[in-house]
Amino acid sequence: MRRKVLTVAAALATGAIMLSGCSASSGSGSDESLTFVCSPQEDWCQLVASAFTEETGIEANYVRLSGGEAVARLSASGDTPEFDAWFGAGADGHIAAHEAGLIEHFVPDGAAAIPDEYKDPEGYWTGIYVGALSFCSNTDVLEKLGIDPPTSWQDLLDPKLKSNIAMAHPATSGTAYQAVWSQVILNDGDQDAAIDYFKQMHSNVLQYSKSGSAPGQMAGRGEVGVGVIFAQDCQKFVNEGFTQLVATYPEEGADYEVGAVSLIKNAKHPEAAKKFIEWSLTAEAQDLAATVGTYSIPTNPDATITDDMVDPTTLNLLDADISEMGKARNELTARFDAEVAPAPKS
């Protein structure tokens, strides 16, 4: 396994929540509506659906599911999927879905503008944003514990943090799987060592949530000292009033997420879905995220970079093989479930 600092060029739950007032029409190939899985935070999902409808006249429904939940839901649907496209969640989840025969090959118009490292060379998914993993800490809580915000993975093993860490479960959350895969990379591909690390950290974890961003909210409320989440989510919570939160980054390095969009195999509304995917790659669509406080880094070079977005050139980001990561997802998350902690139930 290689590790490297990203260069500037490379930088460039099952609760269903439907957008109210929209209803999907039947008929294969219809351009009138679509239903998509949406994995980012709720307010971004709402804006994406409404903005696409306003732009195209195509009614957009969505169901908000984290990455692991999305793969499970798609698998359960079999050859008659309830969704047409999948927006967001790490590319590893889309790869796992492709491995299971759930994703359709589709190279959208506009994909040429997206850097090669942020799209599938075989054309099964395309990146729409990039997120850096962080430790989102409540400085008030940590001050009472007598420790500084963590700056390494080893800091999370400090006994002073007993029951004071929250992270999602990798079986339901792509965010948490990024943390697990970070340990795989740091241990030169040794998955046993990665699992052993989380066994050591387990006594410090108060709760494994279903949602990847939930640990940041827990830290903001003072329920734990540290949440393992993406930096863009931590910044969102700071801007929403949790000003005692601070994001730090592991000095050993951490994996980064390429949030992707893909076409569901056997979609009921494939033409509408393709238009949605093509729209999501535009700079205008990607600029919407920051307007609702989501500060992931857009993949379209013409999209706007704001001051609230982390500068990836300042971080030690690990060089992950996204394909390998996606193919290992099911087996590795099953091991975490069996050997570290069971996944949270609905």
C-alpha positions, 0 to 999 in steps of 0.5 A: 500500500502507498501513502502520500500527501495529495497534490493540488491537482489531486485535490481538484437510515432505513428511515425513508424521507421523501420530498413532500408533494412529489410522486413517482410516475410509472413507465420505463424510460419516462422523463416525468419523474425519478426517485433517487437514493440520497446519502448526504445530509438531509438539507442538501438532499432536499435542495438537490431534489428541488433545484433539479426539478426547478431546472428540468421540470422533472419531479424528483423524489428521494429517500435519505439512506447512508451508504451501507443502508443504500447497498442493503436496500438496493440488494433487497430490491433485486431486479425491481429496484425502487430507485433510479439513481444514487446520489452521494456516499463514498465511491466504495459503496457504489463499487460494492453495489456494482460488484453485486450487479446493482449499478448500470454502466453510464458515462454522463455528459460532463464526465470529461471535466471531472479529474480521472482520480474521481471517476470510475475508469469503467464508467460505473460511477462519477465523483461529485465531491471529496471529503476529508476524515477528521476528529471533531472535538468538543473543546469544553468536554476535553478540557474537563478530561484534561486532554487536547483535541486528538491529532493522531489515531493513537490519541483515540486510544487514550484511556482518558477518552473512555466512553467519550468517542462516537463514530458510526458503524461501518456496516451502515456508514461510508464515513466509518468505513473510511476510518476502517480503511484508513487503518488498513492502509496504515497497516500496509493492507493488514485487515487483521491489524485494522480490526485489532485497532478498533478492538482497542478503541472500542472501550472508548466508544460510547455509541456506534451510530447509523449515520456518519454525521451523527457523532458530530452532533453528539460531540456538539451537545457534549455527549462525547468529547470526540466524533469521528466524522468528515471535516465538512460535517464538523464545519457545518455544525460549527456554523450552526452554533456548536462553536466549541467544536474543532476539527483536527486531523490524524498526523499518520494520515487518513483516507478521503471520500470521493462522493459519487453518483451512479445509475441504478440497474433496471431503473424504472425511469432511466432517462430521467435518472441520466439527466439527473446524473449529468446535472449533478456534475455541473458546477452550478449543481455542485455549488448548491452544497455550500448554500446549505452548509455542506462544505465538501470539496466539489469535483468540477474544477469550475465549482466554487471553493469557499473559505469553509472548505478544508484545504486538502493540500495541508493534510496528510491524505492517504492514497487509497485504491478505491476499487480494492476498498469497495471490493473489500467492503462487505467482508470487512464490515461483516468482520467489524460487526462480528469482532468489534461491535454489532451494527445498530438496528433500525 
